[in-house]
Amino acid sequence: MDVCSFVQFNHKGRTPFLIGLLVGFTICNFVYFPTYFPTYLGERKPRPPSYANMSKRRTQQLELSATSVPGTVAGPTIPPGPVHPTPFNITDPLSGYVNVLKDKDPFKRHCSVCALVSTSGHVLNYTAGEEIDQAECVIRMNHAPVSGFEKHVGTRTTVRVATHTNFEEAWREITHIISTENRSSLIVWGPDRTMRTDGKGETYNYLLNLTKASTDVEFYMLTPERMTYSHKLFDNETALPGRREIWLSTGWFTMVLATEMCDRIKVYGMSNGDNCSRREIWLSTGWFTMVLATEMCDRIKVYGMSNGDNCRDPNAYPAVYHYYDKGRGKECDEYNRMEKLKKQTHRFFAEKKVFGRWSKYNNITFHFPTWTPKE
């Protein structure tokens, strides 16, 4: 019989029992457990920062930023649990946006109020241009123009976020737009194969040429680590990998077994996957733009972005996919078409649902059309 069991059964009467119970508790906690459990659990290591702590720090940051800027509106009441989106770097949120010219500083900007202007045709149904221009910072996407649409989308541009494919499809348009946007920043996202800086990255080479043509615009790009974070963030927020019902391979179980029985493992004939095709789901420029906005803005006012419910309403306003390109077709037709594709496609409905969730943790509101997240 061990010490704990001996103390438990060796008692007579109530008083000896209580004394024995107290002694047994003391012995088990200060003698028995410290000597027994380390044998199986090993030494206790410091716990890494939990999501709860990250959420608390993020909450404090939001409260501080909201009270330090005159005239700002208080942010939302943040629910308990992990903060959304999970920060890329909690101490330096804008890390990972680097200047195209290596001798220049990385992207740094903070705005009290941001107007994030969608490329959707919904903006044509409203005249929000003056309201958009009143924001401290105005964020636009891809090669969406201002000229000719001022009453709908405003005139100012602070930051423009563009995809790597834009430089292949709309080189002339975006060159013209950038040349007229003085004192603004362009942030371009793309995979490493097209953003590599060794002369073989096609989009990177385009950006270098743009720096010569537009001296008033600062050009930035995402690091590979920032790109990886963006994709993992989407997977975690949407849970789409789980919905695909992924099956573990025999290779998975084999590698697990090998780590358990071998001191050294030499794997033959297994690539790292970079030789294969692209991801099944493509992130949109809207995804990268919203992530950036949560990192640089205290308050985000989104213009022209619907929640997708209009695509199930036959009487809803038939917005075009892009307000500047009516030949591209209707927005809902494009969304539904992509939902039917299994790979190399966008998931706009999933992104909008995530943006709605983020509005509970960040001061995000949706305007023209106006909607409130359901979750």
C-alpha positions in Angstrom: 0.0 0.0 0.0 1.5 3.4 -1.0 1.7 6.4 1.3 -1.6 8.0 0.2 -3.5 4.8 0.6 -2.0 4.2 4.1 -3.1 7.6 5.4 -6.5 7.2 4.0 -7.3 3.9 5.8 -5.3 4.2 9.0 -7.7 6.3 11.1 -10.0 6.0 14.1 -12.7 8.5 14.9 -13.5 11.8 13.3 -10.5 13.8 14.7 -7.8 11.3 13.7 -9.5 11.0 10.3 -9.3 14.8 9.7 -5.7 14.9 10.9 -4.8 11.9 8.7 -6.6 13.5 5.7 -4.6 16.7 6.2 -1.3 14.9 6.6 -2.1 12.7 3.6 -2.9 15.7 1.4 0.4 17.4 2.4 2.5 14.3 1.7 0.9 13.6 -1.6 1.2 17.1 -2.9 4.7 17.9 -1.7 6.4 14.5 -1.6 4.6 12.0 -3.8 3.5 14.0 -6.8 6.8 15.9 -7.4 8.8 12.7 -7.4 6.3 10.5 -9.3 4.9 12.6 -12.1 8.2 14.0 -13.5 9.1 10.4 -14.4 6.3 10.4 -16.9 5.8 14.0 -17.9 9.3 15.3 -17.8 10.2 18.8 -16.6 7.5 21.4 -16.7 8.4 24.0 -19.4 7.1 27.6 -19.5 3.8 27.7 -21.4 3.8 29.6 -24.7 1.6 32.8 -24.9 -1.9 31.6 -25.2 -4.5 32.9 -27.6 -6.4 34.3 -24.5 -3.3 36.4 -23.6 -3.0 37.5 -27.3 -6.7 38.5 -27.3 -6.3 40.4 -24.1 -3.3 42.3 -25.4 -5.1 43.0 -28.7 -8.1 44.3 -26.7 -5.9 46.7 -24.8 -4.3 47.9 -28.0 -7.7 48.6 -29.5 -8.9 50.5 -26.4 -5.7 52.5 -26.3 -5.9 53.5 -30.0 -9.6 54.3 -29.8 -9.1 56.7 -26.8 -6.0 58.4 -28.1 -7.5 59.7 -31.3 -9.9 62.6 -30.9 -13.3 62.2 -32.4 -13.1 58.5 -33.0 -16.0 56.1 -32.3 -15.5 53.4 -29.7 -14.8 50.0 -31.0 -17.0 46.9 -30.7 -17.3 44.8 -27.5 -14.9 42.0 -28.2 -16.1 38.5 -27.5 -14.1 36.3 -25.2 -11.6 33.8 -26.7 -9.1 34.1 -29.6 -8.9 37.4 -31.4 -9.8 37.5 -35.1 -7.8 37.7 -37.3 -4.9 36.1 -35.4 -2.1 38.6 -35.7 0.9 38.0 -37.9 3.1 39.8 -35.4 1.4 41.1 -32.3 4.2 43.5 -31.5 4.7 44.7 -35.1 1.4 44.1 -37.0 2.7 45.6 -40.3 5.9 43.5 -40.5 6.0 41.5 -43.7 5.2 44.4 -46.0 8.6 45.3 -47.4 9.7 47.9 -49.9 10.4 46.8 -53.4 13.7 48.8 -53.2 15.7 47.0 -50.6 17.5 50.1 -49.4 14.1 51.7 -48.3 12.1 51.3 -45.2 9.2 48.8 -44.9 5.6 49.8 -44.9 4.5 51.8 -41.9 1.2 53.7 -41.6 -1.5 54.2 -39.0 -4.9 55.7 -39.6 -7.8 56.5 -37.3 -10.5 56.0 -39.9 -10.1 54.1 -43.2 -12.5 53.9 -46.1 -12.0 50.6 -47.9 -13.6 50.9 -51.3 -14.8 47.7 -53.0 -14.5 47.0 -56.7 -18.1 45.8 -56.8 -20.8 47.3 -59.0 -22.8 48.0 -55.8 -20.9 51.4 -55.5 -22.7 52.6 -58.7 -26.1 52.4 -56.8 -24.9 55.1 -54.3 -23.2 58.5 -54.3 -20.8 57.9 -51.5 -17.8 59.7 -53.0 -17.8 62.7 -50.7 -18.2 60.6 -47.6 -15.3 58.3 -48.7 -13.0 61.3 -49.2 -13.6 62.4 -45.6 -11.8 59.4 -44.2 -8.2 59.9 -43.1 -7.0 57.0 -45.4 -8.7 55.6 -48.5 -7.8 52.0 -49.5 -8.5 50.8 -53.0 -7.9 47.5 -54.9 -6.3 46.4 -58.1 -6.7 48.7 -61.0 -10.1 50.1 -60.0 -10.2 53.6 -61.4 -11.3 56.9 -59.8 -11.6 59.0 -62.9 -15.2 59.0 -64.2 -16.5 57.5 -61.0 -15.7 60.3 -58.5 -19.3 60.7 -57.1 -19.5 57.0 -56.4 -16.0 56.1 -55.1 -14.3 59.5 -54.2 -11.1 61.0 -55.5 -8.4 60.2 -52.9 -6.2 57.2 -52.6 -3.8 56.5 -49.7 -3.1 52.8 -50.2 -3.8 50.5 -53.2 -3.5 46.7 -52.8 -3.1 44.8 -56.1 -2.7 41.2 -57.1 0.3 39.9 -59.2 -2.1 38.9 -62.0 -3.1 42.5 -62.4 0.3 43.4 -63.9 -0.1 40.7 -66.5 -3.7 41.5 -67.4 -3.9 45.3 -66.9 -0.4 46.6 -67.1 -1.4 49.8 -69.0 -4.4 50.6 -66.8 -2.6 50.2 -63.5 0.4 52.2 -64.8 -1.8 55.1 -65.7 -3.7 55.0 -62.4 -0.5 54.8 -60.3 1.0 57.7 -62.2 -1.9 60.0 -61.1 -1.9 58.9 -57.4 0.6 61.1 -55.8 1.9 60.4 -52.3 0.3 57.0 -52.1 1.4 53.5 -51.5 1.0 50.4 -53.7 1.2 47.0 -52.0 1.3 43.9 -54.3 0.8 40.4 -53.3 1.7 37.2 -55.1 3.4 33.8 -54.9 7.2 33.5 -54.6 7.5 32.3 -58.2 6.4 35.7 -59.6 7.7 37.9 -56.7 11.2 36.5 -56.5 13.9 39.2 -56.6 16.6 37.4 -58.5 15.5 38.7 -61.9 13.2 35.8 -62.6 10.1 37.2 -60.8 7.9 38.7 -63.5 5.7 40.8 -61.2 8.7 42.0 -59.2 10.3 43.1 -62.5 7.2 45.1 -63.4 7.3 46.8 -60.0 10.9 47.8 -60.4 9.9 49.5 -63.7 7.0 51.2 -62.0 9.3 52.7 -59.4 11.1 54.6 -62.2 7.8 55.9 -63.7 6.1 57.0 -60.5 8.5 58.6 -58.1 5.7 59.8 -55.8 4.4 56.3 -55.1 6.0 53.9 -52.7 6.0 50.3 -53.8 5.7 47.3 -51.4 5.4 43.6 -51.5 4.6 40.7 -49.2 7.3 38.5 -47.8 6.9 34.7 -48.3 6.2 34.4 -44.6 3.4 37.0 -44.8 1.9 35.1 -47.8 2.0 31.8 -45.9 0.3 33.5 -42.9 -2.5 34.8 -45.2 -3.2 31.3 -46.6 -3.2 29.6 -43.1 -5.4 32.4 -41.8 -8.0 31.7 -44.5 -7.8 27.9 -43.7 -8.3 28.5 -40.0 -11.1 31.0 -40.3 -13.2 29.2 -42.9 -12.5 25.6 -41.9 -12.7 24.7 -45.6 -9.9 22.1 -45.4 -12.2 20.1 -43.0 -15.1 20.4 -45.3 -13.0 18.8 -48.1 -12.9 15.7 -45.9 -9.2 15.2 -46.4 -8.0 11.6 -46.1 -4.7 10.9 -44.4 -2.3 9.0 -46.7 -0.3 5.9 -46.0 2.7 8.2 -46.2 1.4 10.1 -43.2 1.1 7.0 -41.0 4.4 5.7 -42.3 6.2 8.9 -41.4 4.7 8.9 -37.9 5.9 5.4 -37.4 9.4 6.2 -38.6 9.7 9.1 -36.2 8.9 6.7 -33.4 11.2 3.8 -34.3 14.2 5.4 -36.1 17.0 7.6 -34.8 17.6 8.9 -38.3 15.2 9.0 -41.3 16.4 9.3 -44.9 13.4 9.8 -47.2 13.8 9.0 -50.9 11.6 10.1 -53.8 9.4 12.6 -51.8 9.2 16.1 -53.1 8.2 19.2 -51.0 5.1 19.8 -53.2 6.4 23.0 -54.8 6.5 21.2 -58.1 2.7 20.7 -58.1 -0.1 23.0 -59.1 -1.4 25.9 -57.1 -3.7 25.8 -54.2 -7.3 24.7 -54.7 -8.6 28.0 -53.4 -7.3 31.4 -54.5 -7.4 34.2 -52.0 -8.9 37.4 -53.4 -7.3 40.9 -53.3 -10.2 41.7 -50.9 -8.8 39.2 -48.4 -5.3 40.7 -48.4 -6.8 44.2 -48.3 -9.0 43.5 -45.3 -6.2 41.9 -43.4 -4.1 45.0 -44.0 -6.9 47.3 -42.9 -7.2 45.5 -39.6 -3.5 46.1 -39.0 -3.3 49.8 -39.9 -6.8 51.2 -39.1 -8.6 52.0 -35.9 -11.9 52.1 -37.7 -12.7 50.6 -41.1 -15.7 51.7 -43.2 -16.2 49.3 -46.1 -18.0 50.6 -49.1 -19.8 48.6 -51.8 -19.3 45.1 -50.3 -22.4 43.0 -49.9 -22.6 40.0 -47.5 -23.7 37.7 -50.4 -27.4 37.4 -49.3 -28.3 39.5 -52.4 -27.3 36.6 -54.6 -30.2 34.6 -53.1 -32.7 37.4 -53.6 -34.2 37.6 -57.2 -35.3 41.2 -56.5 -31.9 42.4 -55.3 -30.0 45.1 -57.2 -28.2 43.4 -60.1 -24.7 44.6 -59.4 -22.0 44.1 -62.0 -18.8 42.2 -60.9 -16.6 45.3 -61.3 -18.0 48.8 -61.4 -15.6 49.8 -64.1 -16.0 46.7 -66.3 -19.6 46.0 -67.2 -18.6 43.5 -69.8 -17.4 41.1 -67.0 -21.0 40.2 -66.1 -23.0 40.2 -62.9 -21.4 39.8 -59.5 -23.7 37.0 -58.3 -23.3 35.1 -61.5 -19.5 35.2 -61.0 -19.7 34.2 -57.3 -22.0 31.3 -58.0 -19.9 30.1 -60.9 -16.8 30.0 -58.7 -18.7 28.2 -56.0 -19.2 25.3 -58.4 -15.5 25.0 -59.2 -13.6 22.6 -57.1 -10.1 24.1 -57.5 -8.3 27.2 -58.7 -11.2 29.4 -57.7 -12.2 32.1 -55.2 -14.6 31.5 -52.3 -16.1 35.0 -52.0 -19.1 33.9 -49.8 -16.7 32.3 -47.3 -14.5 35.5 -47.2 -17.5 37.7 -46.6 -18.6 35.5 -43.7 -15.2 35.8 -42.2 -15.2 39.6 -42.6 -18.4 39.8 -40.7 -16.9 37.8 -37.9 -13.9 40.1 -37.8 -16.2 43.1 -37.4 -16.8 41.9 -33.8 -13.2 42.2 -33.0 -12.3 45.2 -35.0 -14.2 48.4 -35.6 -15.5 47.4 -39.1 -18.8 48.6 -40.6 -20.3 48.0 -44.0 -21.9 50.7 -46.1 -23.7 51.0 -49.4 -25.1 48.3 -49.0 -25.4 48.4 -45.3 -25.5 45.1 -43.4 -24.8 43.6 -40.0 -23.1 40.3 -39.5 -25.4 37.4 -38.5 -22.9 35.5 -36.4 
